[in-house]
Amino acid sequence: MARKKHIDLVRDGDDAGEAADRTVTPTEQQGGGERAWQAALRPRDFDEYIGQRDMIENLRVSVHAAKTKGWALDHFLFAGPPGLGKTTLAHVIANELGVNLHVSSGPAIDHKGKLASLLTALGERDVLFIDEIHRLNPVVEENLYPAMEDFRFDLFIGEGPHAKAMTMQLPRFTLLGATTRMGLLSSPLLDRFGFHWQLRYYDLADMKAIVKRSAQLIGVPIDEEGATEIARRARGTPRIANRLLRRVRDFATVDYDGSIDGTVAATSLDRLEVDHAGLDVLDREYLRMVCERFDGGPVGVEALAASLSQERGTLEEVVEPFLLQVGLIARTPRGRVATAAGFTHMGLAAPSKAPTGSTQGRLF
């Protein structure tokens, strides 16, 4: 079978940096930027993908059945925080099926005409990946329903009383949707997906494997302690691990002999103000605000956003998911509260009213 191509219309990279079997050259790193660097590390098949084992095994069965029998893979939805590998999974699935991958995003498909252009460009059994699918225009979403169910697209030619209805038959295709906020998807759209896959934060062992693989691909010597230090501070997210690896590589190249050990990694990440739990400056400011200014809470997200001079969406989508995951804060009907673990992380004595929260060990 001829090697398939990837058609990237709009890509908001969601790369789980775990693959490719060749070294990324400095020219490629500099010339391609973040997107090319991440793409070079992206796994190409299920065997190269690290982590999310249960989901991968189930996907492997579905993909193998579709490929063997020649039918179109069912529509799937991938949900989870940014950077866990939703876009990467779309590439892997298309590679495994040996078909073309068409990539777009919800905000980019802003009217019915763009959706029609996307759908008519699909070939038999091709994969269409829509990132941030919860941000689709409602009119576009409604026109997507018959395409997903019956592989047809309805449109009107002309305007006014002379307009004529026309139905276009589409090839059998697979729609892969990705979202960071599954709760914002409408029930009709959710019901049309064959299954909803939830991506989880990666554990320490998988993160170490990802860091070591990425370091090998970019030609940076790294030992066990160095990989562990970067993995521990990467918030269970492969994309963040790869970015931290790049920054530590810079320090290792300029201030050391070019190799990364535990001391080099720890010193470099301390200079970048990423602490041992993976919290950055904004995370710590958020936690300090709850613990000190609001006495541990409860406090509303709007008050926090105003105090930190940040958008509410930034706090809800970027800061809070990880703090909740590792038990440093909790959500209550009255607002956000800092847990005992959150006070401890900030070096403060927890009040008796603080809920019990777990430490970083809960994730790693």
C-alpha positions as CSV (number, residue, x, y, z in Angstrom):
1,M,0.0,0.0,0.0
2,A,1.3,3.4,-0.9
3,R,2.4,5.5,2.1
4,K,-0.5,7.7,3.2
5,K,-0.1,11.5,3.6
6,H,-1.2,13.8,6.3
7,I,-3.3,16.8,5.3
8,D,-2.9,19.4,8.1
9,L,-5.4,22.2,7.7
10,V,-5.1,23.6,11.2
11,R,-3.1,21.9,13.9
12,D,-3.1,22.8,17.5
13,G,-0.4,20.4,18.5
14,D,-1.3,17.9,21.2
15,D,1.8,15.8,21.0
16,A,2.7,13.0,23.3
17,G,6.4,13.1,22.3
18,E,7.1,9.4,22.3
19,A,8.6,8.3,19.0
20,A,10.1,8.3,15.6
21,D,13.1,6.0,15.1
22,R,15.6,8.5,13.9
23,T,17.6,11.4,15.5
24,V,16.2,14.9,15.1
25,T,19.0,17.0,13.6
26,P,19.8,20.5,14.9
27,T,18.9,21.9,11.5
28,E,15.4,20.4,11.8
29,Q,15.0,21.6,15.3
30,Q,15.9,25.2,14.4
31,G,14.2,25.3,11.0
32,G,11.0,23.7,11.9
33,G,10.4,25.2,15.3
34,E,8.2,23.7,18.0
35,R,5.7,22.1,15.6
36,A,8.4,20.3,13.6
37,W,10.3,19.3,16.7
38,Q,7.2,17.8,18.3
39,A,6.1,16.1,15.1
40,A,9.5,14.4,14.8
41,L,9.0,12.9,18.3
42,R,5.5,11.7,17.6
43,P,4.9,7.9,17.6
44,R,3.8,6.4,14.4
45,D,2.1,3.3,15.6
46,F,0.7,1.7,18.8
47,D,3.9,-0.2,19.5
48,E,5.8,3.1,19.8
49,Y,3.1,4.8,22.0
50,I,4.0,5.0,25.7
51,G,1.3,5.1,28.4
52,Q,-2.5,5.0,28.4
53,R,-2.2,1.2,28.1
54,D,-5.8,0.2,28.6
55,M,-7.0,2.7,26.0
56,I,-4.3,1.7,23.5
57,E,-5.1,-2.0,23.8
58,N,-8.8,-1.3,23.1
59,L,-8.0,1.0,20.2
60,R,-5.7,-1.6,18.8
61,V,-8.5,-4.1,18.7
62,S,-10.9,-1.7,17.0
63,V,-8.3,-0.5,14.4
64,H,-7.2,-4.1,13.6
65,A,-10.8,-5.2,13.1
66,A,-11.6,-2.2,10.8
67,K,-8.4,-2.7,8.8
68,T,-8.9,-6.5,8.4
69,K,-12.5,-6.3,7.4
70,G,-12.2,-3.2,5.3
71,W,-14.8,-1.1,7.0
72,A,-14.5,2.4,8.3
73,L,-13.5,2.8,11.9
74,D,-16.2,4.1,14.2
75,H,-16.2,7.8,15.2
76,F,-14.3,8.3,18.4
77,L,-14.0,11.2,20.9
78,F,-10.8,11.8,22.9
79,A,-11.1,13.9,26.0
80,G,-8.5,15.2,28.5
81,P,-6.3,18.0,29.5
82,P,-4.0,19.6,26.9
83,G,-0.7,17.9,26.0
84,L,-1.7,14.3,26.8
85,G,-1.6,13.0,23.2
86,K,-5.0,13.5,21.5
87,T,-3.6,14.7,18.2
88,T,-0.9,12.1,18.5
89,L,-3.5,9.3,18.7
90,A,-5.2,10.6,15.6
91,H,-1.9,10.4,13.7
92,V,-1.2,6.9,15.1
93,I,-4.7,5.6,14.1
94,A,-4.4,7.0,10.6
95,N,-0.9,5.4,10.3
96,E,-2.2,2.0,11.5
97,L,-5.1,2.1,9.1
98,G,-2.9,3.2,6.2
99,V,-5.2,6.1,5.2
100,N,-5.0,9.9,4.9
101,L,-5.4,12.1,8.0
102,H,-7.2,15.4,7.6
103,V,-6.6,17.8,10.5
104,S,-8.6,20.8,11.5
105,S,-10.1,22.5,14.6
106,G,-13.5,23.6,15.8
107,P,-12.8,27.3,15.6
108,A,-11.4,27.0,12.1
109,I,-14.6,25.5,10.8
110,D,-16.7,28.6,11.3
111,H,-19.3,28.1,8.6
112,K,-21.1,25.4,6.6
113,G,-19.0,26.0,3.5
114,K,-15.7,25.1,5.2
115,L,-17.3,21.9,6.6
116,A,-18.4,21.0,3.1
117,S,-14.9,21.6,1.8
118,L,-13.5,19.3,4.4
119,L,-15.9,16.5,3.9
120,T,-15.8,16.5,0.1
121,A,-12.0,16.2,0.3
122,L,-12.1,13.0,2.2
123,G,-11.4,9.7,0.5
124,E,-12.8,6.3,1.3
125,R,-12.0,5.3,5.0
126,D,-10.0,8.5,5.5
127,V,-9.7,10.0,9.0
128,L,-10.9,13.5,9.8
129,F,-9.6,14.9,13.1
130,I,-11.3,17.9,14.6
131,D,-9.4,19.4,17.6
132,E,-11.4,21.4,20.2
133,I,-14.6,20.1,18.8
134,H,-16.6,21.6,21.6
135,R,-16.0,25.0,19.9
136,L,-17.8,24.1,16.7
137,N,-20.4,26.6,15.5
138,P,-23.9,25.2,16.3
139,V,-25.0,25.5,12.7
140,V,-21.9,23.6,11.6
141,E,-22.4,21.0,14.3
142,E,-26.0,20.3,13.1
143,N,-24.8,19.8,9.5
144,L,-22.2,17.4,10.8
145,Y,-24.8,15.0,12.2
146,P,-26.0,13.5,8.8
147,A,-22.4,13.2,7.7
148,M,-21.5,11.1,10.7
149,E,-24.6,8.9,10.6
150,D,-25.5,8.5,7.0
151,F,-22.3,9.8,5.2
152,R,-24.3,12.5,3.3
153,F,-24.2,16.3,3.3
154,D,-27.2,18.4,2.6
155,L,-26.9,21.8,1.1
156,F,-28.9,24.4,-0.8
157,I,-27.9,25.8,-4.2
158,G,-29.0,29.4,-4.9
159,E,-31.0,31.7,-2.7
160,G,-34.6,32.7,-2.1
161,P,-37.5,30.9,-3.9
162,H,-35.2,29.5,-6.5
163,A,-32.9,27.7,-4.0
164,K,-32.7,23.9,-4.6
165,A,-31.9,21.3,-2.0
166,M,-29.1,18.9,-2.9
167,T,-27.7,15.9,-1.1
168,M,-24.1,14.9,-1.6
169,Q,-23.1,11.4,-0.8
170,L,-19.9,11.2,1.1
171,P,-17.3,8.3,1.3
172,R,-17.2,6.3,4.5
173,F,-14.9,8.1,6.8
174,T,-13.9,8.2,10.5
175,L,-14.3,11.4,12.6
176,L,-12.0,11.7,15.5
177,G,-12.8,14.5,17.9
178,A,-10.7,15.9,20.6
179,T,-11.8,18.2,23.5
180,T,-10.4,19.5,26.7
181,R,-14.0,20.2,28.0
182,M,-16.3,17.3,27.2
183,G,-19.0,18.9,29.3
184,L,-19.5,21.6,26.7
185,L,-20.4,19.2,23.9
186,S,-24.1,18.8,23.1
187,S,-25.8,15.5,23.8
188,P,-26.7,15.0,20.1
189,L,-23.0,15.2,19.1
190,L,-21.8,13.0,22.0
191,D,-24.4,10.3,21.1
192,R,-23.0,10.1,17.5
193,F,-19.5,9.0,18.7
194,G,-19.0,5.3,19.0
195,F,-17.0,5.7,22.2
196,H,-15.6,8.4,24.4
197,W,-11.9,7.9,25.5
198,Q,-10.6,9.7,28.5
199,L,-6.9,10.4,28.6
200,R,-5.3,10.5,32.0
201,Y,-2.1,12.1,33.3
202,Y,0.9,9.8,32.9
203,D,2.6,8.2,35.8
204,L,6.3,8.6,36.6
205,A,7.5,5.4,34.9
206,D,5.9,6.4,31.6
207,M,7.1,9.9,31.9
208,K,10.7,8.7,32.4
209,A,10.4,6.5,29.4
210,I,9.2,9.4,27.3
211,V,12.0,11.7,28.5
212,K,14.6,9.1,27.8
213,R,13.2,8.4,24.3
214,S,13.0,12.1,23.4
215,A,16.5,12.7,24.7
216,Q,17.8,9.9,22.5
217,L,16.1,11.2,19.5
218,I,17.5,14.7,19.9
219,G,20.9,13.3,20.7
220,V,21.2,14.5,24.3
221,P,23.0,12.2,26.8
222,I,20.8,11.7,29.9
223,D,21.1,9.4,32.9
224,E,18.4,7.8,35.1
225,E,18.5,10.6,37.7
226,G,18.2,13.3,35.0
227,A,15.3,11.7,33.4
228,T,13.6,11.2,36.7
229,E,14.0,14.8,37.7
230,I,12.5,16.1,34.5
231,A,9.7,13.5,34.5
232,R,8.8,14.4,38.1
233,R,8.4,18.1,37.3
234,A,6.5,17.6,34.0
235,R,3.0,17.4,35.6
236,G,2.3,14.0,34.1
237,T,2.1,15.6,30.6
238,P,4.4,14.5,27.7
239,R,4.2,17.8,26.0
240,I,5.5,19.6,29.1
241,A,8.2,17.0,29.5
242,N,9.5,17.6,26.0
243,R,9.6,21.3,26.5
244,L,11.4,21.0,29.9
245,L,13.9,18.7,28.2
246,R,14.6,21.3,25.6
247,R,15.2,24.0,28.2
248,V,17.4,21.7,30.4
249,R,19.4,20.8,27.2
250,D,20.1,24.5,26.7
251,F,21.5,24.9,30.2
252,A,23.5,21.6,29.8
253,T,25.0,22.8,26.6
254,V,26.0,26.3,27.8
255,D,26.9,25.7,31.5
256,Y,27.9,22.1,31.5
257,D,29.4,19.4,29.3
258,G,26.2,18.8,27.3
259,S,24.9,15.8,29.2
260,I,22.1,15.8,31.7
261,D,22.3,14.2,35.1
262,G,20.2,14.7,38.2
263,T,22.1,17.8,39.4
264,V,22.0,19.5,36.0
265,A,18.3,18.8,35.6
266,A,17.4,20.0,39.1
267,T,19.5,23.2,38.9
268,S,18.2,24.1,35.4
269,L,14.6,23.6,36.4
270,D,15.0,25.5,39.6
271,R,16.3,28.4,37.5
272,L,13.2,28.1,35.3
273,E,11.1,28.3,38.6
274,V,9.5,24.9,38.1
275,D,9.4,23.3,41.5
276,H,9.8,19.7,42.5
277,A,6.0,19.0,42.1
278,G,5.9,20.6,38.6
279,L,4.3,23.9,39.7
280,D,5.3,27.0,37.9
281,V,5.1,30.7,39.0
282,L,1.4,31.0,38.2
283,D,0.5,27.8,40.0
284,R,2.3,28.9,43.1
285,E,0.8,32.4,42.9
286,Y,-2.7,30.8,42.7
287,L,-2.0,28.5,45.6
288,R,-0.5,31.3,47.7
289,M,-3.5,33.6,47.0
290,V,-5.9,30.9,48.2
291,C,-3.8,30.0,51.3
292,E,-2.7,33.5,52.4
293,R,-5.0,36.2,51.1
294,F,-8.3,34.1,51.4
295,D,-7.2,32.1,54.4
296,G,-7.5,28.8,52.5
297,G,-10.9,29.6,51.0
298,P,-13.6,29.0,50.0
299,V,-13.1,31.7,47.3
300,G,-14.8,32.1,43.9
301,V,-12.9,31.7,40.7
302,E,-13.8,35.3,39.6
303,A,-12.2,36.7,42.8
304,L,-9.1,34.7,42.1
305,A,-9.0,35.8,38.5
306,A,-9.2,39.4,39.5
307,S,-6.6,39.1,42.2
308,L,-4.1,37.4,39.8
309,S,-5.0,39.6,36.8
310,Q,-5.7,36.4,34.8
311,E,-8.7,35.3,32.7
312,R,-11.1,33.0,34.4
313,G,-10.6,30.5,31.5
314,T,-6.9,30.4,32.1
315,L,-7.4,29.4,35.7
316,E,-10.1,26.8,35.0
317,E,-8.4,25.2,31.9
318,V,-4.6,25.7,32.6
319,V,-4.0,26.0,36.4
320,E,-6.7,24.2,38.3
321,P,-6.8,20.8,36.6
322,F,-3.4,19.8,37.8
323,L,-3.8,21.3,41.2
324,L,-7.0,19.3,41.6
325,Q,-5.4,16.2,40.3
326,V,-2.6,16.1,42.8
327,G,-4.9,17.2,45.7
328,L,-3.5,20.7,46.4
329,I,-6.9,22.4,46.0
330,A,-10.5,21.2,46.1
331,R,-13.7,22.6,44.6
332,T,-16.7,23.1,46.8
333,P,-20.2,24.5,46.2
334,R,-18.9,27.7,47.8
335,G,-15.7,28.0,45.8
336,R,-12.1,26.8,45.8
337,V,-10.3,25.8,49.0
338,A,-6.7,24.8,49.7
339,T,-6.2,21.4,51.1
340,A,-3.8,20.4,53.9
341,A,-1.4,19.2,51.2
342,G,-1.6,22.6,49.5
343,F,-0.7,24.4,52.7
344,T,2.2,22.0,53.2
345,H,3.5,22.6,49.7
346,M,3.6,26.3,50.4
347,G,5.4,25.8,53.7
348,L,2.4,26.9,55.7
349,A,0.6,25.4,58.7
350,A,-2.7,24.0,57.6
351,P,-5.8,25.1,59.6
352,S,-8.0,22.5,61.1
353,K,-10.8,23.3,58.7
354,A,-8.6,22.5,55.6
355,P,-9.7,19.3,53.8
356,T,-7.3,16.5,53.5
357,G,-5.5,16.4,50.2
358,S,-3.0,13.9,48.9
359,T,0.6,14.8,47.9
360,Q,2.4,14.4,44.6
361,G,2.6,10.7,45.3
362,R,-1.1,10.4,44.3
363,L,-0.2,11.1,40.7
364,F,3.3,9.6,40.5
